[in-house]
Amino acid sequence: MTLTLERAQELLDEWFAPWVKELNLQVERIEPGAVTVRMPFADRLARGFGTVSGQAIMAAADTAMVLATVSTLDDEIEVTTVSQSISFLRPIADADTIIEIAIVKSGRTLAFANAVVYADGSGDAPAATASSTYAILRR
């Protein structure tokens, strides 16, 4: 199965909780094992200092990693987060958040993903890095 941009965007609406949908994530690129997602800047996602909250960044990265994991599978199989670790390197202020995902390994029951998070327009200066493990729920 090849997960298309259109289908990945549909999955955001079909699979995720209403509060995740409020992140307004936009899938910009998807290929097997790799995804780029944009989270548009919004005041409701910012802390009092005008920077995007860590909780929003972590949720966006997790959601993007789910899509990347599904892109490696033969079918649209449900996956769930087992663990996630994130390191915040610099704040994102008044800019969209860009999340680039790479699947490290996708096996029969587990997948491992890495994320690099950038402020749009920041070049190669990461704002955060994350890694996650996902359980693949084959029935």
N, C-alpha and C positions, 0 to 999 in steps of 0.2 A: 504494500500500500504506500502510495506517496501522499503525504499530507500537504495539501496546497495552502497557499496564503488564505484563500477564501474559507476553506474548511477549518483552518486553525482559528481564524477570527470567529467563526460560528461556534467552535468548541468553547471559546471564552464565555459566550452567552449561555451555552447549554450545560456546562459542567461546573461552573464556579458560583460561589455564594454571591448574593446581591452586593455585599460590601466590596467584594473583589471587583465586580463589574464597575463599581463607582471609581476605580482607578483609571478607567477609560483606556485600557491598554490597546495598543495598535501593533499588530504583527507586521513588521516591515520586511522580513526575510525569513524563509524557512527552507531547509534542506535536511536530508537525513542526518540527525545528530547535531544540528546547528540552528539556532534561532536568534533573531534580533527583534527586540520589542521596544517600543517607545511608550513611556508614561508621560503624557502632557503635564506640564506644570499647572497646578491649580492651588489657589490659596487654601482650600480645605485640606490639602495634603501637607501643608507647611506648618512648621512650628512657629512660635511667636516671633522668632528672629528672621522669618522669611526663607528658611531653608527647608527642603523636603524632609519629612520625618523619616527616621530610620525604619519605623514600622511599615510605612508605605513602600519604601525601597525593598525591604525584605520580602514583603508579600508579592511585589511585582516580580522579583527575581525568582521566587518559588514558583509562581504561576508560569513564568516563561520556561523554567526548567521542566515543568510538567509537559508543556507542549513539545519541547525538544526531545524528551524521553519518548513520548508517543510517536514522534516522527521516526524513531528507530524501529518501531514494532510493525508486525505484519497486519495488524488490525487495530482499531480504536479500542484498546484495552485500558481499563481504569488503572491508574497508578496513584500511589499515596506517598507522602513524604515520611521518611523514616528518621532522617536527621538533616539539620541544616546549620551551617556555621557561616558567619559573615564578619568581615572586618571593614570598618568604615575608615577611609583614608582622608577624605576631605568633604566638606559640605557641598550640596548642590543648591544654589540659590537662583531663583527667577529663571530657570532653564528646564527644558524637558529632560527627563531621565532616559538614557539609552542603556539597554541591558543586552549584552551579547552572551549567548550560552553555547557551550561546547560539551557534548556528551563524551566523557572519558571512556566509559565502558557500559554497554547495555547487554545484560545476560538474560537468562530465562526468568529469574525471579527478582533480580536487583539491577538498578542502573545508577551510575555515578555521573554527576554533572558539575561543571564549574561555570561560574558567571563572572563577568567583569562589567562593572557599572560605571557609566560616564555621564557627566553633564553635557548636553548637546552643545557642540561648539568648543569643547575643551581639548580637542585633539586627542592625544594618547595619554592624558592624565587621568587615571582611574579614580573614581570617587569611592568605590567599594569593590571588594572581591568576595565571592561566596562559593561554597561547595555544598552539595547535597547528595543524599542517597535516597532512592525511591524504590518502593516495593511495587513489583508488577503483579497485579491481581488477576492472574489467569484463572478462569473458572472451569 
